[in-house]
């Protein structure tokens, strides 16, 4: 089964296959069928109390909501062994992208909560382990996280779910999966912001440069900004007023010049 998931994910990465719609496949996926049957039984069964347990349906199920389910592995490999699955048909941990960051984090939290419910006393709580098999080493092509309360039973099972560095190609600790997907989400979520800042920075520098150039070149463009020219202009204006006897053109120029000076001050 893992080879199918591995090949499918490779073809989707290359663009040879369209993105998966993640619709449930109860006809071909054992986990989709199991989750669907349990959900149907729960829908028919009357709740036993205000906070009914998921065990109203399949007793192997420990929790269920609109997104995730937690149920016991049918061949437990440790003191406690649960599987946490999305109800959507996601192929494997390699299929998780930036949009799945919240779901990946919730899967880890759901697995931990199920184990802690079995061992409420922290003083007697065993070590936990969480992880995903990666294609082609997964047995079911439906994303599922293993949640263990150690020790493994029998002990040799530890190799199948090893978190040693040499085993990362086959079994990825869930904490690393979550970190990887959350990093993708952070990179994609902030991808536009740096680009916008990089585009805005040159515009800001250009504005300052233009301001410096404008300040330096203003005497050439605005005769009134040059004190010597402004003095000559004022004298000429006064002469025009005297010669014109306070005519409309002279008084008007004087009025505009005075208004302009007040505006700049």
C-alpha positions in Angstrom: 0.0 0.0 0.0 2.8 2.4 0.8 4.2 2.1 -2.7 0.9 3.4 -4.1 0.9 6.4 -1.9 4.6 7.1 -2.6 4.0 6.9 -6.4 0.8 9.0 -6.3 2.5 11.8 -4.2 5.5 11.8 -6.5 3.2 12.2 -9.6 1.2 15.0 -7.9 4.5 16.8 -7.0 5.5 16.6 -10.6 2.1 17.9 -11.8 1.3 14.7 -13.6 -1.8 14.2 -11.4 -4.3 16.9 -10.2 -4.4 17.8 -6.5 -6.3 15.4 -4.3 -9.8 16.5 -3.3 -9.4 14.4 -0.1 -13.0 13.1 -0.3 -13.6 9.9 1.8 -13.1 6.7 -0.1 -15.0 4.0 1.9 -15.0 1.6 -1.1 -11.2 1.5 -1.3 -9.8 2.8 2.0 -10.1 0.7 5.1 -9.8 3.7 7.4 -12.4 5.7 5.5 -14.8 2.8 5.8 -14.1 2.3 9.5 -14.6 6.0 10.3 -17.7 6.3 8.2 -19.3 3.2 9.8 -18.5 4.5 13.3 -19.9 8.0 12.5 -23.1 6.4 11.1 -23.6 4.3 14.3 -23.0 7.3 16.5 -25.6 9.3 14.6 -28.2 6.6 15.1 -27.4 5.9 18.8 -29.0 8.2 21.4 -26.5 10.0 23.7 -26.1 8.4 27.1 -25.2 11.7 28.8 -24.5 15.3 28.2 -21.0 14.6 27.0 -21.4 11.3 25.2 -18.3 9.2 24.5 -17.3 8.2 21.0 -17.7 4.6 22.2 -21.4 4.7 21.5 -20.4 3.3 18.1 -17.2 1.3 17.7 -15.7 0.7 21.2 -12.2 1.0 19.7 -12.9 4.7 19.1 -11.7 7.0 21.9 -12.6 10.4 20.4 -14.2 12.0 17.3 -15.0 15.5 16.1 -15.7 17.0 12.7 -12.0 16.8 11.7 -10.3 14.0 13.6 -10.8 10.6 15.1 -8.8 8.6 17.7 -9.1 4.8 17.9 -7.1 1.9 19.2 -4.8 0.1 16.8 -6.2 -3.3 16.1 -2.7 -4.8 16.6 -1.3 -2.7 19.5 2.5 -2.5 19.6 2.8 -0.9 23.1 1.2 -0.6 26.4 -1.2 1.8 24.7 -1.4 2.3 21.0 -3.8 4.7 19.4 -4.1 6.0 15.8 -5.1 9.6 15.2 -6.6 10.1 11.7 -8.3 13.0 9.8 -11.7 12.1 8.6 -10.7 13.5 5.2 -8.8 11.1 3.0 -5.2 12.4 3.2 -2.6 10.0 1.8 0.3 10.5 4.2 2.4 12.9 6.2 4.2 13.8 2.9 0.9 15.1 1.6 0.7 17.7 4.4 1.2 21.3 3.2 1.1 24.8 4.7 -2.7 24.7 4.9 -2.6 21.6 7.1 -0.5 23.1 9.9 -3.4 23.5 12.3 -4.6 20.0 11.6 -1.2 18.5 12.2 -0.8 20.3 15.5 -4.3 19.1 16.5 -3.4 15.5 15.7 -0.5 15.6 18.0 -2.6 17.2 20.8 -5.4 14.7 20.3 -3.0 11.7 20.6 -1.4 13.2 23.7 -4.8 13.8 25.3 -6.0 10.3 24.7 -2.9 8.9 26.4 -3.0 11.3 29.3 -6.6 10.3 29.9 -5.4 6.7 30.4 -2.7 7.9 32.8 -4.1 10.9 34.7 -1.5 10.7 37.5 1.6 12.4 36.1 3.8 10.7 38.7 3.0 7.3 37.2 2.7 8.4 33.6 4.9 6.4 31.1 6.9 7.9 28.3 4.9 8.7 25.2 5.9 8.5 21.5 4.2 10.0 18.4 5.0 9.6 14.8 4.1 8.9 11.2 5.3 6.2 8.8 6.4 7.7 5.5 5.7 6.1 2.1 6.5 3.5 1.0 6.8 2.2 4.6 3.2 3.0 5.7 0.7 0.1 5.7 -2.5 2.1 5.0 -2.7 4.9 2.5 -4.7 7.2 4.9 -2.8 9.6 7.1 -2.6 8.3 10.6 -0.4 9.2 13.5 0.8 6.6 16.0 0.4 7.5 19.6 2.2 5.2 22.1 2.5 4.8 25.8 5.7 2.9 26.2 7.1 0.3 26.6 6.7 -1.5 23.3 5.2 -5.0 23.5 7.1 -7.0 22.3 10.3 -5.0 22.6 11.4 -5.6 19.0 8.5 -3.4 17.9 10.6 -0.5 18.9 12.6 -0.8 15.7 9.5 -0.5 13.6 8.7 2.8 15.3 12.2 4.0 16.0 12.9 7.8 16.3 16.6 7.3 15.9 18.3 9.4 13.2 18.9 6.4 11.0 15.2 5.6 10.9 13.9 9.1 9.9 13.5 7.9 6.3 10.7 5.5 7.4 9.3 6.9 10.6 9.1 10.6 11.3 8.4 11.9 14.9 5.2 13.8 14.9 6.8 16.7 16.6 9.1 17.1 13.6 6.2 16.7 11.2 4.3 19.5 12.9 7.4 21.7 12.9 8.0 21.1 9.2 4.4 21.9 8.2 4.2 24.9 10.5 7.4 26.3 9.0 5.9 26.0 5.5 2.8 27.9 6.8 5.0 30.6 8.3 7.0 30.9 5.1 4.0 31.1 2.9 2.0 33.3 5.2 4.9 35.9 5.4 6.0 35.5 1.8 4.1 38.6 0.6 5.1 40.8 3.4 8.9 40.8 2.7 8.2 41.4 -1.0 6.0 44.3 -0.2 8.7 45.8 2.0 11.4 45.3 -0.6 9.2 47.1 -3.1 8.4 49.9 -0.8 11.9 50.6 0.4 13.3 51.9 -3.0 10.2 54.1 -3.3 10.9 55.6 0.2 14.5 56.2 -0.7 13.6 57.8 -4.0 11.2 60.1 -2.2 13.9 61.3 0.2 16.4 61.7 -2.7 13.8 63.7 -4.6 13.2 65.8 -1.6 16.9 66.6 -1.3 17.2 67.3 -5.0 14.1 69.5 -4.8 15.5 71.5 -1.9 18.9 72.0 -3.6 17.4 72.9 -7.0 14.5 75.0 -5.8 16.3 78.4 -6.4 16.6 77.5 -10.1 13.0 76.4 -10.4 11.4 79.0 -8.1 12.9 82.5 -8.6 11.2 83.7 -5.4 13.2 81.2 -3.4 16.5 83.0 -4.2 16.9 85.9 -1.7 18.7 88.1 -4.2 16.1 87.5 -6.9 13.3 87.9 -4.4 14.7 91.3 -3.4 14.9 92.4 -7.1 11.5 91.2 -7.8 10.1 93.1 -4.8 11.8 96.3 -5.9 10.4 95.9 -9.4 7.0 95.2 -8.1 7.1 98.4 -6.0 8.2 100.4 -9.0 5.4 99.0 -11.0 2.9 100.0 -8.3 4.2 103.6 -8.2 4.2 103.9 -12.0 0.9 102.3 -12.5 -0.8 104.4 -9.8 -2.0 101.3 -7.9 -3.6 99.8 -11.0 -5.3 96.4 -11.1 -2.3 94.6 -12.6 0.2 96.0 -10.1 -1.8 95.6 -7.0 -2.8 92.1 -8.1 0.9 91.0 -8.6 1.7 92.4 -5.2 -1.2 90.5 -3.6 -0.2 87.2 -5.2 3.4 87.6 -4.1 2.4 88.4 -0.5 0.1 85.5 -0.5 2.7 83.2 -1.8 5.3 84.3 0.8 2.8 83.7 3.6 2.1 80.2 2.3 5.7 79.2 2.3 6.3 80.6 5.8 
